[in-house]
Amino acid sequence: MFIPAAEALISLELDLPTREATEGSVLTGAVLAEAGGELQVMGCEVALIRTTRYLYRQGNFYGGAATVPTRSTEVVASRGLPCAGQLPAGGQLMLPFVLTVPAEGPGTVAAALIQIQWAVRIRMQVSGSPPKESTHPIVILSRASDRDHVTAAPPQAVDRGLVALHFGSLSTRHVRPGGLITGTLGLDPRRPGSARGLRVELVLRQRVMRGPWIGTDPTRNPANETKETDTVVARQPLAHHIELDPSVPVELPFQLHAPTRLPSPSLANELFSLSWILRGVADRALRLDPYVEVELHGATAPD
């Protein structure tokens, strides 16, 4: 007969001055433990863990595809804390620790297809009991320094044979929490026509390239696993109806406020990417919309 070991009567808490940290910074805190009964403490480990979740397309034998989630958890930093010894009922321990956040992050992401979550995990070993664990979520902010080059990328525009759109006088190509982006949306009509609306949007573009199951032989790897979605984070309507005249170019001012907490920094790796896009759109009923897009650099950490 299997008799499970009794769980140790001990509570674990985390004393951390802040639950937000920037890539490359140091987390300083303490593990607080209190015994509910007399016990023998064998050791304690504190770890910084990162959990990555994302959705990708997975094909089947019938030619269709389904959206499939995947999840992985990594210990990116850990430290053993000296604490072995007898602890009486009501006895308390305070175990200081220091953990370094990796400079390459990546930072916390809370998006529709992709989530990256960080936490501090405490694991204490007590004699005669399974390890006692306590996990505490934290937020890692990112400057996304490796993606700053996107601000030099040229705009991408599609006129649909009706109107060419362009941005002018952009105040910045950087997105920061609570930041303001101002400029103008210009319209150069190619022929007479109309649009039922004009708008400018701040978009978070998520693109998952593939799932986790991939080998060294490209011919045996699954195909068509890419999944992509755009999330409009902020929007400003500029007009509800406009007549387009090739002899009359139009220039409309706009200003967009980024949210005070961005869901993601700019990020790219071999599995997925997250890009910030400023998009101008001429909305047409039952037609493909002319648009212009320019990539911005997004950071969740302060400059």
Phi and psi restraints in degrees (value plus and minus 20) as a CYANA .aco file:
   2 PHE   PHI    -108.8   -68.8
   2 PHE   PSI     104.2   144.2
   3 ILE   PHI    -135.9   -95.9
   3 ILE   PSI      91.3   131.3
   4 PRO   PHI     -86.9   -46.9
   4 PRO   PSI     128.7   168.7
   5 ALA   PHI     -88.0   -48.0
   5 ALA   PSI     124.2   164.2
   6 ALA   PHI     -91.3   -51.3
   6 ALA   PSI     121.8   161.8
   7 GLU   PHI     -97.1   -57.1
   7 GLU   PSI     115.3   155.3
   8 ALA   PHI     -83.8   -43.8
   8 ALA   PSI     121.7   161.7
   9 LEU   PHI    -107.3   -67.3
   9 LEU   PSI      63.6   103.6
  10 ILE   PHI    -167.6  -127.6
  10 ILE   PSI     117.8   157.8
  11 SER   PHI    -124.1   -84.1
  11 SER   PSI     122.8   162.8
  12 LEU   PHI    -141.9  -101.9
  12 LEU   PSI     112.7   152.7
  13 GLU   PHI    -152.6  -112.6
  13 GLU   PSI     142.3   182.3
  14 LEU   PHI    -138.0   -98.0
  14 LEU   PSI     103.5   143.5
  15 ASP   PHI    -120.4   -80.4
  15 ASP   PSI      82.1   122.1
  16 LEU   PHI    -150.0  -110.0
  16 LEU   PSI      98.5   138.5
  17 PRO   PHI     -77.7   -37.7
  17 PRO   PSI     -51.9   -11.9
  18 THR   PHI    -158.9  -118.9
  18 THR   PSI     126.4   166.4
  19 ARG   PHI    -123.1   -83.1
  19 ARG   PSI      -3.4    36.6
  20 GLU   PHI    -149.2  -109.2
  20 GLU   PSI     116.4   156.4
  21 ALA   PHI    -164.2  -124.2
  21 ALA   PSI     136.9   176.9
  22 THR   PHI    -121.1   -81.1
  22 THR   PSI     129.6   169.6
  23 GLU   PHI     -68.7   -28.7
  23 GLU   PSI     115.1   155.1
  24 GLY   PHI      63.4   103.4
  24 GLY   PSI     -23.9    16.1
  25 SER   PHI    -107.8   -67.8
  25 SER   PSI     156.6   196.6
  26 VAL   PHI    -132.3   -92.3
  26 VAL   PSI     112.2   152.2
  27 LEU   PHI    -117.0   -77.0
  27 LEU   PSI     102.9   142.9
  28 THR   PHI    -138.5   -98.5
  28 THR   PSI     107.0   147.0
  29 GLY   PHI    -181.4  -141.4
  29 GLY   PSI    -181.5  -141.5
  30 ALA   PHI    -171.4  -131.4
  30 ALA   PSI     125.3   165.3
  31 VAL   PHI    -110.2   -70.2
  31 VAL   PSI     110.9   150.9
  32 LEU   PHI    -133.2   -93.2
  32 LEU   PSI     103.2   143.2
  33 ALA   PHI    -147.2  -107.2
  33 ALA   PSI     122.3   162.3
  34 GLU   PHI    -157.4  -117.4
  34 GLU   PSI     107.7   147.7
  35 ALA   PHI    -103.6   -63.6
  35 ALA   PSI     113.1   153.1
  36 GLY   PHI    -108.4   -68.4
  36 GLY   PSI     -29.3    10.7
  37 GLY   PHI    -180.6  -140.6
  37 GLY   PSI     150.4   190.4
  38 GLU   PHI     -87.6   -47.6
  38 GLU   PSI     112.4   152.4
  39 LEU   PHI    -174.7  -134.7
  39 LEU   PSI     145.4   185.4
  40 GLN   PHI    -129.0   -89.0
  40 GLN   PSI      94.2   134.2
  41 VAL   PHI    -105.3   -65.3
  41 VAL   PSI     109.1   149.1
  42 MET   PHI    -119.3   -79.3
  42 MET   PSI     -48.0    -8.0
  43 GLY   PHI     151.0   191.0
  43 GLY   PSI     148.3   188.3
  44 CYS   PHI    -166.6  -126.6
  44 CYS   PSI     119.9   159.9
  45 GLU   PHI    -147.8  -107.8
  45 GLU   PSI     117.4   157.4
  46 VAL   PHI    -136.3   -96.3
  46 VAL   PSI     116.0   156.0
  47 ALA   PHI    -157.9  -117.9
  47 ALA   PSI     127.2   167.2
  48 LEU   PHI    -118.1   -78.1
  48 LEU   PSI      98.7   138.7
  49 ILE   PHI    -138.8   -98.8
  49 ILE   PSI     127.9   167.9
  50 ARG   PHI    -145.6  -105.6
  50 ARG   PSI     107.6   147.6
  51 THR   PHI    -134.5   -94.5
  51 THR   PSI     106.8   146.8
  52 THR   PHI    -135.1   -95.1
  52 THR   PSI     106.8   146.8
  53 ARG   PHI    -146.0  -106.0
  53 ARG   PSI     120.4   160.4
  54 TYR   PHI    -175.3  -135.3
  54 TYR   PSI     142.9   182.9
  55 LEU   PHI    -130.0   -90.0
  55 LEU   PSI     120.1   160.1
  56 TYR   PHI    -161.6  -121.6
  56 TYR   PSI     148.6   188.6
  57 ARG   PHI    -108.9   -68.9
  57 ARG   PSI     118.3   158.3
  58 GLN   PHI    -149.8  -109.8
  58 GLN   PSI     100.1   140.1
  59 GLY   PHI     -96.6   -56.6
  59 GLY   PSI     141.9   181.9
  60 ASN   PHI    -145.3  -105.3
  60 ASN   PSI     158.2   198.2
  61 PHE   PHI     -87.8   -47.8
  61 PHE   PSI     -34.6     5.4
  62 TYR   PHI    -119.8   -79.8
  62 TYR   PSI     -12.1    27.9
  63 GLY   PHI      69.2   109.2
  63 GLY   PSI     -23.7    16.3
  64 GLY   PHI    -110.0   -70.0
  64 GLY   PSI    -195.7  -155.7
  65 ALA   PHI    -169.8  -129.8
  65 ALA   PSI     129.8   169.8
  66 ALA   PHI    -145.9  -105.9
  66 ALA   PSI     135.0   175.0
  67 THR   PHI    -105.1   -65.1
  67 THR   PSI     105.6   145.6
  68 VAL   PHI    -143.6  -103.6
  68 VAL   PSI     113.8   153.8
  69 PRO   PHI    -110.0   -70.0
  69 PRO   PSI     132.1   172.1
  70 THR   PHI    -157.4  -117.4
  70 THR   PSI     133.8   173.8
  71 ARG   PHI    -166.6  -126.6
  71 ARG   PSI     117.5   157.5
  72 SER   PHI    -162.1  -122.1
  72 SER   PSI     126.1   166.1
  73 THR   PHI    -146.4  -106.4
  73 THR   PSI     112.7   152.7
  74 GLU   PHI    -145.7  -105.7
  74 GLU   PSI     124.0   164.0
  75 VAL   PHI    -111.1   -71.1
  75 VAL   PSI      93.7   133.7
  76 VAL   PHI    -118.7   -78.7
  76 VAL   PSI     -36.9     3.1
  77 ALA   PHI    -179.8  -139.8
  77 ALA   PSI     122.7   162.7
  78 SER   PHI    -171.0  -131.0
  78 SER   PSI     139.1   179.1
  79 ARG   PHI    -171.0  -131.0
  79 ARG   PSI     110.4   150.4
  80 GLY   PHI    -101.9   -61.9
  80 GLY   PSI     117.7   157.7
  81 LEU   PHI    -132.2   -92.2
  81 LEU   PSI     105.0   145.0
  82 PRO   PHI     -87.7   -47.7
  82 PRO   PSI      99.9   139.9
  83 CYS   PHI    -177.2  -137.2
  83 CYS   PSI      -8.6    31.4
  84 ALA   PHI     -84.4   -44.4
  84 ALA   PSI     118.3   158.3
  85 GLY   PHI     130.9   170.9
  85 GLY   PSI     154.8   194.8
  86 GLN   PHI     -98.0   -58.0
  86 GLN   PSI     118.2   158.2
  87 LEU   PHI    -148.1  -108.1
  87 LEU   PSI      97.4   137.4
  88 PRO   PHI     -93.2   -53.2
  88 PRO   PSI     145.6   185.6
  89 ALA   PHI     -78.5   -38.5
  89 ALA   PSI     110.6   150.6
  90 GLY   PHI      63.6   103.6
  90 GLY   PSI     -24.3    15.7
  91 GLY   PHI     -89.4   -49.4
  91 GLY   PSI     129.2   169.2
  92 GLN   PHI    -146.0  -106.0
  92 GLN   PSI     129.7   169.7
  93 LEU   PHI    -146.9  -106.9
  93 LEU   PSI     121.6   161.6
  94 MET   PHI    -146.8  -106.8
  94 MET   PSI      95.2   135.2
  95 LEU   PHI    -138.0   -98.0
  95 LEU   PSI      80.7   120.7
  96 PRO   PHI     -86.8   -46.8
  96 PRO   PSI     131.3   171.3
  97 PHE   PHI    -170.2  -130.2
  97 PHE   PSI     141.8   181.8
  98 VAL   PHI    -155.1  -115.1
  98 VAL   PSI     109.2   149.2
  99 LEU   PHI    -148.1  -108.1
  99 LEU   PSI     120.9   160.9
 100 THR   PHI    -122.4   -82.4
 100 THR   PSI     106.9   146.9
 101 VAL   PHI     -96.6   -56.6
 101 VAL   PSI     111.2   151.2
 102 PRO   PHI     -76.9   -36.9
 102 PRO   PSI     118.8   158.8
 103 ALA   PHI     -85.8   -45.8
 103 ALA   PSI     -46.3    -6.3
 104 GLU   PHI    -109.6   -69.6
 104 GLU   PSI     -19.2    20.8
 105 GLY   PHI      42.4    82.4
 105 GLY   PSI    -143.0  -103.0
 106 PRO   PHI     -94.2   -54.2
 106 PRO   PSI     144.6   184.6
 107 GLY   PHI     -92.0   -52.0
 107 GLY   PSI     152.0   192.0
 108 THR   PHI     -80.4   -40.4
 108 THR   PSI     116.3   156.3
 109 VAL   PHI    -149.9  -109.9
 109 VAL   PSI     111.8   151.8
 110 ALA   PHI    -151.7  -111.7
 110 ALA   PSI      58.9    98.9
 111 ALA   PHI    -142.9  -102.9
 111 ALA   PSI     155.0   195.0
 112 ALA   PHI     -86.8   -46.8
 112 ALA   PSI     -63.6   -23.6
 113 LEU   PHI    -115.8   -75.8
 113 LEU   PSI     -45.0    -5.0
 114 ILE   PHI    -152.0  -112.0
 114 ILE   PSI     112.2   152.2
 115 GLN   PHI    -153.6  -113.6
 115 GLN   PSI     113.7   153.7
 116 ILE   PHI    -145.6  -105.6
 116 ILE   PSI      97.8   137.8
 117 GLN   PHI    -140.3  -100.3
 117 GLN   PSI     125.2   165.2
 118 TRP   PHI    -139.8   -99.8
 118 TRP   PSI     132.3   172.3
 119 ALA   PHI    -177.7  -137.7
 119 ALA   PSI     136.8   176.8
 120 VAL   PHI    -122.9   -82.9
 120 VAL   PSI     104.5   144.5
 121 ARG   PHI    -130.9   -90.9
 121 ARG   PSI     111.6   151.6
 122 ILE   PHI    -127.2   -87.2
 122 ILE   PSI     111.7   151.7
 123 ARG   PHI    -153.4  -113.4
 123 ARG   PSI      95.9   135.9
 124 MET   PHI    -134.7   -94.7
 124 MET   PSI     113.4   153.4
 125 GLN   PHI    -119.7   -79.7
 125 GLN   PSI     104.2   144.2
 126 VAL   PHI    -141.8  -101.8
 126 VAL   PSI     116.9   156.9
 127 SER   PHI     -77.7   -37.7
 127 SER   PSI     112.3   152.3
 128 GLY   PHI      57.4    97.4
 128 GLY   PSI      -6.2    33.8
 129 SER   PHI    -162.4  -122.4
 129 SER   PSI     131.2   171.2
 130 PRO   PHI     -81.6   -41.6
 130 PRO   PSI     136.7   176.7
 131 PRO   PHI     -76.0   -36.0
 131 PRO   PSI     118.7   158.7
 132 LYS   PHI    -112.7   -72.7
 132 LYS   PSI     107.9   147.9
 133 GLU   PHI    -143.0  -103.0
 133 GLU   PSI     131.3   171.3
 134 SER   PHI    -167.5  -127.5
 134 SER   PSI     109.1   149.1
 135 THR   PHI    -140.0  -100.0
 135 THR   PSI     114.6   154.6
 136 HIS   PHI    -149.4  -109.4
 136 HIS   PSI      92.9   132.9
 137 PRO   PHI     -84.4   -44.4
 137 PRO   PSI     123.8   163.8
 138 ILE   PHI    -155.4  -115.4
 138 ILE   PSI     148.2   188.2
 139 VAL   PHI    -134.5   -94.5
 139 VAL   PSI     110.2   150.2
 140 ILE   PHI    -126.0   -86.0
 140 ILE   PSI     101.0   141.0
 141 LEU   PHI    -111.5   -71.5
 141 LEU   PSI     128.1   168.1
 142 SER   PHI    -149.1  -109.1
 142 SER   PSI     119.7   159.7
 143 ARG   PHI    -109.4   -69.4
 143 ARG   PSI     -29.9    10.1
 144 ALA   PHI      28.5    68.5
 144 ALA   PSI      27.0    67.0
 145 SER   PHI     -82.0   -42.0
 145 SER   PSI     -49.8    -9.8
 146 ASP   PHI     -94.1   -54.1
 146 ASP   PSI     -28.3    11.7
 147 ARG   PHI    -131.0   -91.0
 147 ARG   PSI     -10.7    29.3
 148 ASP   PHI     -83.5   -43.5
 148 ASP   PSI     -42.8    -2.8
 149 HIS   PHI     -85.8   -45.8
 149 HIS   PSI     -36.4     3.6
 150 VAL   PHI     -84.8   -44.8
 150 VAL   PSI     -39.1     0.9
 151 THR   PHI     -89.7   -49.7
 151 THR   PSI     -32.5     7.5
 152 ALA   PHI    -114.3   -74.3
 152 ALA   PSI     -24.2    15.8
 153 ALA   PHI     -90.3   -50.3
 153 ALA   PSI     119.2   159.2
 154 PRO   PHI     -92.6   -52.6
 154 PRO   PSI     136.7   176.7
 155 PRO   PHI     -84.2   -44.2
 155 PRO   PSI     135.7   175.7
 156 GLN   PHI    -137.7   -97.7
 156 GLN   PSI     106.5   146.5
 157 ALA   PHI    -154.1  -114.1
 157 ALA   PSI     124.2   164.2
 158 VAL   PHI    -151.0  -111.0
 158 VAL   PSI      99.2   139.2
 159 ASP   PHI    -114.6   -74.6
 159 ASP   PSI     -30.5     9.5
 160 ARG   PHI      35.4    75.4
 160 ARG   PSI       1.9    41.9
 161 GLY   PHI      52.8    92.8
 161 GLY   PSI     -11.2    28.8
 162 LEU   PHI    -135.8   -95.8
 162 LEU   PSI     -76.0   -36.0
 163 VAL   PHI    -170.7  -130.7
 163 VAL   PSI     113.3   153.3
 164 ALA   PHI    -111.7   -71.7
 164 ALA   PSI     110.0   150.0
 165 LEU   PHI    -128.4   -88.4
 165 LEU   PSI     127.6   167.6
 166 HIS   PHI    -172.2  -132.2
 166 HIS   PSI     134.5   174.5
 167 PHE   PHI    -117.0   -77.0
 167 PHE   PSI     123.8   163.8
 168 GLY   PHI    -153.6  -113.6
 168 GLY   PSI     133.3   173.3
 169 SER   PHI      33.6    73.6
 169 SER   PSI      19.3    59.3
 170 LEU   PHI     -82.8   -42.8
 170 LEU   PSI     110.6   150.6
 171 SER   PHI     -91.8   -51.8
 171 SER   PSI     -47.2    -7.2
 172 THR   PHI    -185.9  -145.9
 172 THR   PSI     136.6   176.6
 173 ARG   PHI    -137.0   -97.0
 173 ARG   PSI      10.1    50.1
 174 HIS   PHI    -140.7  -100.7
 174 HIS   PSI     118.4   158.4
 175 VAL   PHI    -128.9   -88.9
 175 VAL   PSI     105.6   145.6
 176 ARG   PHI    -150.6  -110.6
 176 ARG   PSI     134.2   174.2
 177 PRO   PHI     -75.2   -35.2
 177 PRO   PSI     104.8   144.8
 178 GLY   PHI      54.0    94.0
 178 GLY   PSI     -12.3    27.7
 179 GLY   PHI     -95.2   -55.2
 179 GLY   PSI     144.8   184.8
 180 LEU   PHI    -138.3   -98.3
 180 LEU   PSI     111.8   151.8
 181 ILE   PHI    -138.0   -98.0
 181 ILE   PSI     102.9   142.9
 182 THR   PHI    -142.4  -102.4
 182 THR   PSI     141.2   181.2
 183 GLY   PHI     147.5   187.5
 183 GLY   PSI    -180.7  -140.7
 184 THR   PHI    -151.3  -111.3
 184 THR   PSI     129.9   169.9
 185 LEU   PHI    -127.7   -87.7
 185 LEU   PSI      96.7   136.7
 186 GLY   PHI    -118.7   -78.7
 186 GLY   PSI     124.8   164.8
 187 LEU   PHI    -144.7  -104.7
 187 LEU   PSI     105.4   145.4
 188 ASP   PHI    -138.1   -98.1
 188 ASP   PSI      74.1   114.1
 189 PRO   PHI     -82.0   -42.0
 189 PRO   PSI     118.4   158.4
 190 ARG   PHI    -110.4   -70.4
 190 ARG   PSI     -45.8    -5.8
 191 ARG   PHI    -178.9  -138.9
 191 ARG   PSI     144.9   184.9
 192 PRO   PHI     -82.9   -42.9
 192 PRO   PSI     125.4   165.4
 193 GLY   PHI     154.0   194.0
 193 GLY   PSI    -184.9  -144.9
 194 SER   PHI    -168.7  -128.7
 194 SER   PSI     138.3   178.3
 195 ALA   PHI    -150.0  -110.0
 195 ALA   PSI     120.0   160.0
 196 ARG   PHI    -102.1   -62.1
 196 ARG   PSI     -28.0    12.0
 197 GLY   PHI    -191.9  -151.9
 197 GLY   PSI     133.9   173.9
 198 LEU   PHI    -146.9  -106.9
 198 LEU   PSI     119.7   159.7
 199 ARG   PHI    -171.7  -131.7
 199 ARG   PSI     139.3   179.3
 200 VAL   PHI    -142.3  -102.3
 200 VAL   PSI     117.1   157.1
 201 GLU   PHI    -151.9  -111.9
 201 GLU   PSI     126.4   166.4
 202 LEU   PHI    -122.9   -82.9
 202 LEU   PSI     100.0   140.0
 203 VAL   PHI    -142.2  -102.2
 203 VAL   PSI     116.1   156.1
 204 LEU   PHI    -119.9   -79.9
 204 LEU   PSI      93.0   133.0
 205 ARG   PHI    -118.3   -78.3
 205 ARG   PSI     102.2   142.2
 206 GLN   PHI    -131.0   -91.0
 206 GLN   PSI     111.1   151.1
 207 ARG   PHI    -156.4  -116.4
 207 ARG   PSI      97.9   137.9
 208 VAL   PHI    -119.2   -79.2
 208 VAL   PSI     101.5   141.5
 209 MET   PHI     -98.0   -58.0
 209 MET   PSI     -59.8   -19.8
 210 ARG   PHI    -184.3  -144.3
 210 ARG   PSI     147.9   187.9
 211 GLY   PHI    -102.6   -62.6
 211 GLY   PSI    -199.4  -159.4
 212 PRO   PHI     -98.6   -58.6
 212 PRO   PSI     -37.0     3.0
 213 TRP   PHI    -111.1   -71.1
 213 TRP   PSI      73.4   113.4
 214 ILE   PHI    -163.4  -123.4
 214 ILE   PSI     120.7   160.7
 215 GLY   PHI    -133.5   -93.5
 215 GLY   PSI    -189.0  -149.0
 216 THR   PHI    -104.7   -64.7
 216 THR   PSI     -33.7     6.3
 217 ASP   PHI    -119.1   -79.1
 217 ASP   PSI      86.5   126.5
 218 PRO   PHI     -79.7   -39.7
 218 PRO   PSI     -48.8    -8.8
 219 THR   PHI     -91.1   -51.1
 219 THR   PSI     -36.2     3.8
 220 ARG   PHI    -126.4   -86.4
 220 ARG   PSI     -17.0    23.0
 221 ASN   PHI    -104.0   -64.0
 221 ASN   PSI     126.6   166.6
 222 PRO   PHI     -84.3   -44.3
 222 PRO   PSI     127.9   167.9
 223 ALA   PHI    -129.3   -89.3
 223 ALA   PSI     144.0   184.0
 224 ASN   PHI      36.8    76.8
 224 ASN   PSI      25.6    65.6
 225 GLU   PHI    -116.7   -76.7
 225 GLU   PSI     -20.1    19.9
 226 THR   PHI     -84.7   -44.7
 226 THR   PSI     117.6   157.6
 227 LYS   PHI    -156.8  -116.8
 227 LYS   PSI     114.3   154.3
 228 GLU   PHI    -159.8  -119.8
 228 GLU   PSI     125.1   165.1
 229 THR   PHI    -172.7  -132.7
 229 THR   PSI     129.9   169.9
 230 ASP   PHI    -129.8   -89.8
 230 ASP   PSI     112.5   152.5
 231 THR   PHI    -135.1   -95.1
 231 THR   PSI      99.2   139.2
 232 VAL   PHI     -98.7   -58.7
 232 VAL   PSI      97.2   137.2
 233 VAL   PHI    -114.3   -74.3
 233 VAL   PSI     -52.3   -12.3
 234 ALA   PHI    -169.8  -129.8
 234 ALA   PSI     129.7   169.7
 235 ARG   PHI    -167.2  -127.2
 235 ARG   PSI     122.5   162.5
 236 GLN   PHI    -151.4  -111.4
 236 GLN   PSI      94.9   134.9
 237 PRO   PHI     -89.4   -49.4
 237 PRO   PSI     117.2   157.2
 238 LEU   PHI    -128.2   -88.2
 238 LEU   PSI     -46.6    -6.6
 239 ALA   PHI    -181.1  -141.1
 239 ALA   PSI     128.8   168.8
 240 HIS   PHI    -118.2   -78.2
 240 HIS   PSI     -39.7     0.3
 241 HIS   PHI    -180.6  -140.6
 241 HIS   PSI     117.0   157.0
 242 ILE   PHI    -166.2  -126.2
 242 ILE   PSI     115.0   155.0
 243 GLU   PHI    -111.0   -71.0
 243 GLU   PSI     112.9   152.9
 244 LEU   PHI    -121.8   -81.8
 244 LEU   PSI     104.3   144.3
 245 ASP   PHI    -146.3  -106.3
 245 ASP   PSI      98.1   138.1
 246 PRO   PHI     -75.3   -35.3
 246 PRO   PSI     -43.1    -3.1
 247 SER   PHI    -106.9   -66.9
 247 SER   PSI     -23.6    16.4
 248 VAL   PHI    -149.2  -109.2
 248 VAL   PSI      70.7   110.7
 249 PRO   PHI     -87.7   -47.7
 249 PRO   PSI     133.8   173.8
 250 VAL   PHI    -145.3  -105.3
 250 VAL   PSI     122.2   162.2
 251 GLU   PHI    -153.3  -113.3
 251 GLU   PSI      97.2   137.2
 252 LEU   PHI    -139.2   -99.2
 252 LEU   PSI     109.6   149.6
 253 PRO   PHI     -97.5   -57.5
 253 PRO   PSI     133.2   173.2
 254 PHE   PHI    -166.1  -126.1
 254 PHE   PSI     141.8   181.8
 255 GLN   PHI    -168.3  -128.3
 255 GLN   PSI     112.5   152.5
 256 LEU   PHI    -140.7  -100.7
 256 LEU   PSI     112.9   152.9
 257 HIS   PHI    -120.2   -80.2
 257 HIS   PSI     102.7   142.7
 258 ALA   PHI     -93.4   -53.4
 258 ALA   PSI     130.1   170.1
 259 PRO   PHI     -82.7   -42.7
 259 PRO   PSI     136.1   176.1
 260 THR   PHI     -88.3   -48.3
 260 THR   PSI     -39.8     0.2
 261 ARG   PHI    -150.0  -110.0
 261 ARG   PSI      93.7   133.7
 262 LEU   PHI     -99.7   -59.7
 262 LEU   PSI     119.9   159.9
 263 PRO   PHI     -91.1   -51.1
 263 PRO   PSI     -37.5     2.5
 264 SER   PHI    -185.0  -145.0
 264 SER   PSI     129.7   169.7
 265 PRO   PHI    -102.6   -62.6
 265 PRO   PSI     150.9   190.9
 266 SER   PHI     -83.1   -43.1
 266 SER   PSI     118.0   158.0
 267 LEU   PHI    -177.7  -137.7
 267 LEU   PSI     123.0   163.0
 268 ALA   PHI    -172.7  -132.7
 268 ALA   PSI     111.8   151.8
 269 ASN   PHI    -164.2  -124.2
 269 ASN   PSI    -190.7  -150.7
 270 GLU   PHI     -91.0   -51.0
 270 GLU   PSI     -36.1     3.9
 271 LEU   PHI    -117.9   -77.9
 271 LEU   PSI     -59.5   -19.5
 272 PHE   PHI    -177.9  -137.9
 272 PHE   PSI     147.8   187.8
 273 SER   PHI    -161.0  -121.0
 273 SER   PSI     132.9   172.9
 274 LEU   PHI    -151.2  -111.2
 274 LEU   PSI     101.9   141.9
 275 SER   PHI    -146.7  -106.7
 275 SER   PSI     123.4   163.4
 276 TRP   PHI    -117.8   -77.8
 276 TRP   PSI     108.6   148.6
 277 ILE   PHI    -145.7  -105.7
 277 ILE   PSI     112.9   152.9
 278 LEU   PHI    -118.8   -78.8
 278 LEU   PSI     102.3   142.3
 279 ARG   PHI    -146.8  -106.8
 279 ARG   PSI     112.6   152.6
 280 GLY   PHI    -129.6   -89.6
 280 GLY   PSI     115.6   155.6
 281 VAL   PHI    -153.3  -113.3
 281 VAL   PSI     115.5   155.5
 282 ALA   PHI    -121.5   -81.5
 282 ALA   PSI      88.2   128.2
 283 ASP   PHI    -100.5   -60.5
 283 ASP   PSI     105.1   145.1
 284 ARG   PHI    -142.9  -102.9
 284 ARG   PSI     118.3   158.3
 285 ALA   PHI     -92.2   -52.2
 285 ALA   PSI     107.7   147.7
 286 LEU   PHI      37.9    77.9
 286 LEU   PSI       5.9    45.9
 287 ARG   PHI    -157.8  -117.8
 287 ARG   PSI     137.7   177.7
 288 LEU   PHI     -89.1   -49.1
 288 LEU   PSI     119.1   159.1
 289 ASP   PHI    -106.4   -66.4
 289 ASP   PSI     112.3   152.3
 290 PRO   PHI     -84.6   -44.6
 290 PRO   PSI     126.7   166.7
 291 TYR   PHI    -176.0  -136.0
 291 TYR   PSI     145.2   185.2
 292 VAL   PHI    -156.2  -116.2
 292 VAL   PSI     120.4   160.4
 293 GLU   PHI    -152.2  -112.2
 293 GLU   PSI     123.2   163.2
 294 VAL   PHI    -157.1  -117.1
 294 VAL   PSI     114.7   154.7
 295 GLU   PHI    -101.8   -61.8
 295 GLU   PSI     120.1   160.1
 296 LEU   PHI    -133.1   -93.1
 296 LEU   PSI     143.1   183.1
 297 HIS   PHI    -120.1   -80.1
 297 HIS   PSI      99.6   139.6
 298 GLY   PHI    -125.3   -85.3
 298 GLY   PSI     114.1   154.1
 299 ALA   PHI    -155.7  -115.7
 299 ALA   PSI     119.5   159.5
 300 THR   PHI    -115.8   -75.8
 300 THR   PSI     -34.7     5.3
 301 ALA   PHI    -111.1   -71.1
 301 ALA   PSI     132.1   172.1
 302 PRO   PHI     -87.2   -47.2
 302 PRO   PSI     134.0   174.0
